[in-house]
Amino acid sequence: MNPFENRTSSLSGPATDILPVTPNDNNDLPEVAVALYVETGGTLSLVTARGSARTVSVADRSILPVGTRKVNATGTSATGIHAMVIA
């Protein structure tokens, strides 16, 4: 049984998939993430869903609940980054 089968995707609900992120200064993520999960902490340089450039520090195994369209390679030292998406 799939509990998501007859449910409409919602920003208030859980992500429906998680995608590995390779930081890139030129390309947006394939889908805008509703949050990022980071395995190994450090600095994240990102572009929000609204288009604002931000740099934040995150700890190991962090969830950053911000809409994200791009994770930049320049300025990012965190690794094991995953995009939580709603498909």
Rosetta constraint file for C-alpha pairs under 8 A:
AtomPair CA 3 CA 7 HARMONIC 7.51 0.50
AtomPair CA 4 CA 8 HARMONIC 7.85 0.50
AtomPair CA 9 CA 13 HARMONIC 7.16 0.50
AtomPair CA 9 CA 86 HARMONIC 6.49 0.50
AtomPair CA 9 CA 87 HARMONIC 7.29 0.50
AtomPair CA 10 CA 14 HARMONIC 7.73 0.50
AtomPair CA 10 CA 86 HARMONIC 7.56 0.50
AtomPair CA 11 CA 34 HARMONIC 7.37 0.50
AtomPair CA 11 CA 86 HARMONIC 7.74 0.50
AtomPair CA 14 CA 86 HARMONIC 7.94 0.50
AtomPair CA 15 CA 34 HARMONIC 7.50 0.50
AtomPair CA 15 CA 84 HARMONIC 5.60 0.50
AtomPair CA 15 CA 85 HARMONIC 5.26 0.50
AtomPair CA 15 CA 86 HARMONIC 5.08 0.50
AtomPair CA 16 CA 84 HARMONIC 7.55 0.50
AtomPair CA 16 CA 85 HARMONIC 6.14 0.50
AtomPair CA 16 CA 86 HARMONIC 5.04 0.50
AtomPair CA 16 CA 87 HARMONIC 6.17 0.50
AtomPair CA 17 CA 84 HARMONIC 6.01 0.50
AtomPair CA 17 CA 85 HARMONIC 5.45 0.50
AtomPair CA 17 CA 86 HARMONIC 6.51 0.50
AtomPair CA 17 CA 87 HARMONIC 7.16 0.50
AtomPair CA 18 CA 82 HARMONIC 6.16 0.50
AtomPair CA 18 CA 83 HARMONIC 5.44 0.50
AtomPair CA 18 CA 84 HARMONIC 4.51 0.50
AtomPair CA 18 CA 85 HARMONIC 6.03 0.50
AtomPair CA 19 CA 82 HARMONIC 5.31 0.50
AtomPair CA 19 CA 83 HARMONIC 5.05 0.50
AtomPair CA 19 CA 84 HARMONIC 6.57 0.50
AtomPair CA 19 CA 85 HARMONIC 7.55 0.50
AtomPair CA 20 CA 80 HARMONIC 7.58 0.50
AtomPair CA 20 CA 81 HARMONIC 6.19 0.50
AtomPair CA 20 CA 82 HARMONIC 4.41 0.50
AtomPair CA 20 CA 83 HARMONIC 6.30 0.50
AtomPair CA 21 CA 29 HARMONIC 7.56 0.50
AtomPair CA 21 CA 71 HARMONIC 7.68 0.50
AtomPair CA 21 CA 80 HARMONIC 7.70 0.50
AtomPair CA 21 CA 81 HARMONIC 5.37 0.50
AtomPair CA 21 CA 82 HARMONIC 5.20 0.50
AtomPair CA 21 CA 83 HARMONIC 6.35 0.50
AtomPair CA 22 CA 71 HARMONIC 7.73 0.50
AtomPair CA 22 CA 73 HARMONIC 7.92 0.50
AtomPair CA 22 CA 81 HARMONIC 7.50 0.50
AtomPair CA 23 CA 70 HARMONIC 7.69 0.50
AtomPair CA 23 CA 71 HARMONIC 4.98 0.50
AtomPair CA 23 CA 72 HARMONIC 5.00 0.50
AtomPair CA 23 CA 73 HARMONIC 4.43 0.50
AtomPair CA 23 CA 76 HARMONIC 7.45 0.50
AtomPair CA 24 CA 28 HARMONIC 7.71 0.50
AtomPair CA 24 CA 70 HARMONIC 7.52 0.50
AtomPair CA 24 CA 71 HARMONIC 6.26 0.50
AtomPair CA 24 CA 72 HARMONIC 4.84 0.50
AtomPair CA 24 CA 73 HARMONIC 4.73 0.50
AtomPair CA 24 CA 74 HARMONIC 7.83 0.50
AtomPair CA 25 CA 71 HARMONIC 7.37 0.50
AtomPair CA 25 CA 72 HARMONIC 4.55 0.50
AtomPair CA 25 CA 73 HARMONIC 5.40 0.50
AtomPair CA 25 CA 74 HARMONIC 6.58 0.50
AtomPair CA 26 CA 72 HARMONIC 7.75 0.50
AtomPair CA 27 CA 70 HARMONIC 6.98 0.50
AtomPair CA 28 CA 69 HARMONIC 5.58 0.50
AtomPair CA 28 CA 70 HARMONIC 4.56 0.50
AtomPair CA 28 CA 71 HARMONIC 7.53 0.50
AtomPair CA 29 CA 33 HARMONIC 7.82 0.50
AtomPair CA 29 CA 69 HARMONIC 5.60 0.50
AtomPair CA 29 CA 70 HARMONIC 5.35 0.50
AtomPair CA 29 CA 71 HARMONIC 7.56 0.50
AtomPair CA 31 CA 69 HARMONIC 7.18 0.50
AtomPair CA 31 CA 85 HARMONIC 6.90 0.50
AtomPair CA 32 CA 49 HARMONIC 6.76 0.50
AtomPair CA 32 CA 67 HARMONIC 6.65 0.50
AtomPair CA 32 CA 68 HARMONIC 5.63 0.50
AtomPair CA 32 CA 69 HARMONIC 4.72 0.50
AtomPair CA 32 CA 70 HARMONIC 7.92 0.50
AtomPair CA 32 CA 85 HARMONIC 6.83 0.50
AtomPair CA 33 CA 66 HARMONIC 7.81 0.50
AtomPair CA 33 CA 67 HARMONIC 5.40 0.50
AtomPair CA 33 CA 68 HARMONIC 5.07 0.50
AtomPair CA 33 CA 69 HARMONIC 6.47 0.50
AtomPair CA 33 CA 83 HARMONIC 5.23 0.50
AtomPair CA 33 CA 84 HARMONIC 5.27 0.50
AtomPair CA 33 CA 85 HARMONIC 4.81 0.50
AtomPair CA 33 CA 86 HARMONIC 7.65 0.50
AtomPair CA 34 CA 65 HARMONIC 6.52 0.50
AtomPair CA 34 CA 66 HARMONIC 5.94 0.50
AtomPair CA 34 CA 67 HARMONIC 4.43 0.50
AtomPair CA 34 CA 68 HARMONIC 6.60 0.50
AtomPair CA 34 CA 83 HARMONIC 7.50 0.50
AtomPair CA 34 CA 84 HARMONIC 5.77 0.50
AtomPair CA 34 CA 85 HARMONIC 5.68 0.50
AtomPair CA 34 CA 86 HARMONIC 7.34 0.50
AtomPair CA 35 CA 63 HARMONIC 6.77 0.50
AtomPair CA 35 CA 64 HARMONIC 5.48 0.50
AtomPair CA 35 CA 65 HARMONIC 4.27 0.50
AtomPair CA 35 CA 66 HARMONIC 5.08 0.50
AtomPair CA 35 CA 67 HARMONIC 5.78 0.50
AtomPair CA 35 CA 68 HARMONIC 6.93 0.50
AtomPair CA 35 CA 83 HARMONIC 6.20 0.50
AtomPair CA 35 CA 84 HARMONIC 5.21 0.50
AtomPair CA 35 CA 85 HARMONIC 7.40 0.50
AtomPair CA 36 CA 63 HARMONIC 5.64 0.50
AtomPair CA 36 CA 64 HARMONIC 5.11 0.50
AtomPair CA 36 CA 65 HARMONIC 6.53 0.50
AtomPair CA 36 CA 66 HARMONIC 7.34 0.50
AtomPair CA 36 CA 68 HARMONIC 7.72 0.50
AtomPair CA 36 CA 81 HARMONIC 6.78 0.50
AtomPair CA 36 CA 82 HARMONIC 5.64 0.50
AtomPair CA 36 CA 83 HARMONIC 4.77 0.50
AtomPair CA 36 CA 84 HARMONIC 5.82 0.50
AtomPair CA 37 CA 61 HARMONIC 6.87 0.50
AtomPair CA 37 CA 62 HARMONIC 5.70 0.50
AtomPair CA 37 CA 63 HARMONIC 4.51 0.50
AtomPair CA 37 CA 64 HARMONIC 6.40 0.50
AtomPair CA 37 CA 80 HARMONIC 7.97 0.50
AtomPair CA 37 CA 81 HARMONIC 5.72 0.50
AtomPair CA 37 CA 82 HARMONIC 5.09 0.50
AtomPair CA 37 CA 83 HARMONIC 6.50 0.50
AtomPair CA 37 CA 84 HARMONIC 7.26 0.50
AtomPair CA 38 CA 58 HARMONIC 7.72 0.50
AtomPair CA 38 CA 59 HARMONIC 7.90 0.50
AtomPair CA 38 CA 60 HARMONIC 6.53 0.50
AtomPair CA 38 CA 61 HARMONIC 5.34 0.50
AtomPair CA 38 CA 62 HARMONIC 5.19 0.50
AtomPair CA 38 CA 63 HARMONIC 6.45 0.50
AtomPair CA 38 CA 78 HARMONIC 6.96 0.50
AtomPair CA 38 CA 79 HARMONIC 6.54 0.50
AtomPair CA 38 CA 80 HARMONIC 5.57 0.50
AtomPair CA 38 CA 81 HARMONIC 4.54 0.50
AtomPair CA 38 CA 82 HARMONIC 6.44 0.50
AtomPair CA 39 CA 60 HARMONIC 5.44 0.50
AtomPair CA 39 CA 61 HARMONIC 4.50 0.50
AtomPair CA 39 CA 62 HARMONIC 6.86 0.50
AtomPair CA 39 CA 78 HARMONIC 7.86 0.50
AtomPair CA 39 CA 79 HARMONIC 6.32 0.50
AtomPair CA 39 CA 80 HARMONIC 4.78 0.50
AtomPair CA 39 CA 81 HARMONIC 6.37 0.50
AtomPair CA 40 CA 59 HARMONIC 6.99 0.50
AtomPair CA 40 CA 60 HARMONIC 4.46 0.50
AtomPair CA 40 CA 61 HARMONIC 6.30 0.50
AtomPair CA 40 CA 78 HARMONIC 5.66 0.50
AtomPair CA 40 CA 79 HARMONIC 5.18 0.50
AtomPair CA 40 CA 80 HARMONIC 6.08 0.50
AtomPair CA 41 CA 57 HARMONIC 7.41 0.50
AtomPair CA 41 CA 58 HARMONIC 5.12 0.50
AtomPair CA 41 CA 59 HARMONIC 4.20 0.50
AtomPair CA 41 CA 60 HARMONIC 4.14 0.50
AtomPair CA 41 CA 61 HARMONIC 7.02 0.50
AtomPair CA 41 CA 62 HARMONIC 7.29 0.50
AtomPair CA 41 CA 77 HARMONIC 7.77 0.50
AtomPair CA 41 CA 78 HARMONIC 4.85 0.50
AtomPair CA 41 CA 79 HARMONIC 6.84 0.50
AtomPair CA 42 CA 57 HARMONIC 5.55 0.50
AtomPair CA 42 CA 58 HARMONIC 5.51 0.50
AtomPair CA 42 CA 59 HARMONIC 6.47 0.50
AtomPair CA 42 CA 60 HARMONIC 7.79 0.50
AtomPair CA 42 CA 76 HARMONIC 7.35 0.50
AtomPair CA 42 CA 77 HARMONIC 5.19 0.50
AtomPair CA 42 CA 78 HARMONIC 4.14 0.50
AtomPair CA 42 CA 79 HARMONIC 7.64 0.50
AtomPair CA 43 CA 55 HARMONIC 6.84 0.50
AtomPair CA 43 CA 56 HARMONIC 5.68 0.50
AtomPair CA 43 CA 57 HARMONIC 4.39 0.50
AtomPair CA 43 CA 58 HARMONIC 6.27 0.50
AtomPair CA 43 CA 75 HARMONIC 6.77 0.50
AtomPair CA 43 CA 76 HARMONIC 5.10 0.50
AtomPair CA 43 CA 77 HARMONIC 5.08 0.50
AtomPair CA 43 CA 78 HARMONIC 5.41 0.50
AtomPair CA 44 CA 55 HARMONIC 5.52 0.50
AtomPair CA 44 CA 56 HARMONIC 5.35 0.50
AtomPair CA 44 CA 57 HARMONIC 6.18 0.50
AtomPair CA 44 CA 58 HARMONIC 7.31 0.50
AtomPair CA 44 CA 71 HARMONIC 7.18 0.50
AtomPair CA 44 CA 72 HARMONIC 7.70 0.50
AtomPair CA 44 CA 75 HARMONIC 6.65 0.50
AtomPair CA 44 CA 76 HARMONIC 4.54 0.50
AtomPair CA 44 CA 77 HARMONIC 6.60 0.50
AtomPair CA 44 CA 78 HARMONIC 6.15 0.50
AtomPair CA 45 CA 53 HARMONIC 7.39 0.50
AtomPair CA 45 CA 54 HARMONIC 5.86 0.50
AtomPair CA 45 CA 55 HARMONIC 4.37 0.50
AtomPair CA 45 CA 56 HARMONIC 6.69 0.50
AtomPair CA 45 CA 71 HARMONIC 5.94 0.50
AtomPair CA 45 CA 72 HARMONIC 5.34 0.50
AtomPair CA 45 CA 73 HARMONIC 7.42 0.50
AtomPair CA 45 CA 74 HARMONIC 7.12 0.50
AtomPair CA 45 CA 75 HARMONIC 5.33 0.50
AtomPair CA 45 CA 76 HARMONIC 5.19 0.50
AtomPair CA 46 CA 53 HARMONIC 5.84 0.50
AtomPair CA 46 CA 54 HARMONIC 5.41 0.50
AtomPair CA 46 CA 55 HARMONIC 6.28 0.50
AtomPair CA 46 CA 68 HARMONIC 6.91 0.50
AtomPair CA 46 CA 69 HARMONIC 7.68 0.50
AtomPair CA 46 CA 70 HARMONIC 5.52 0.50
AtomPair CA 46 CA 71 HARMONIC 4.33 0.50
AtomPair CA 46 CA 72 HARMONIC 5.54 0.50
AtomPair CA 47 CA 51 HARMONIC 5.61 0.50
AtomPair CA 47 CA 52 HARMONIC 5.36 0.50
AtomPair CA 47 CA 53 HARMONIC 4.52 0.50
AtomPair CA 47 CA 54 HARMONIC 6.15 0.50
AtomPair CA 47 CA 68 HARMONIC 5.90 0.50
AtomPair CA 47 CA 69 HARMONIC 5.75 0.50
AtomPair CA 47 CA 70 HARMONIC 5.05 0.50
AtomPair CA 47 CA 71 HARMONIC 6.46 0.50
AtomPair CA 47 CA 72 HARMONIC 7.72 0.50
AtomPair CA 48 CA 52 HARMONIC 5.25 0.50
AtomPair CA 48 CA 53 HARMONIC 6.53 0.50
AtomPair CA 48 CA 54 HARMONIC 7.31 0.50
AtomPair CA 48 CA 66 HARMONIC 7.08 0.50
AtomPair CA 48 CA 67 HARMONIC 5.60 0.50
AtomPair CA 48 CA 68 HARMONIC 4.29 0.50
AtomPair CA 48 CA 69 HARMONIC 5.67 0.50
AtomPair CA 48 CA 70 HARMONIC 7.16 0.50
AtomPair CA 49 CA 66 HARMONIC 7.97 0.50
AtomPair CA 49 CA 67 HARMONIC 4.89 0.50
AtomPair CA 49 CA 68 HARMONIC 4.86 0.50
AtomPair CA 49 CA 69 HARMONIC 5.23 0.50
AtomPair CA 50 CA 67 HARMONIC 7.96 0.50
AtomPair CA 51 CA 69 HARMONIC 7.68 0.50
AtomPair CA 55 CA 75 HARMONIC 7.61 0.50
AtomPair CA 58 CA 62 HARMONIC 6.29 0.50
AtomPair CA 58 CA 64 HARMONIC 7.99 0.50
AtomPair CA 58 CA 78 HARMONIC 7.69 0.50
AtomPair CA 71 CA 76 HARMONIC 7.76 0.50
AtomPair CA 72 CA 76 HARMONIC 6.42 0.50
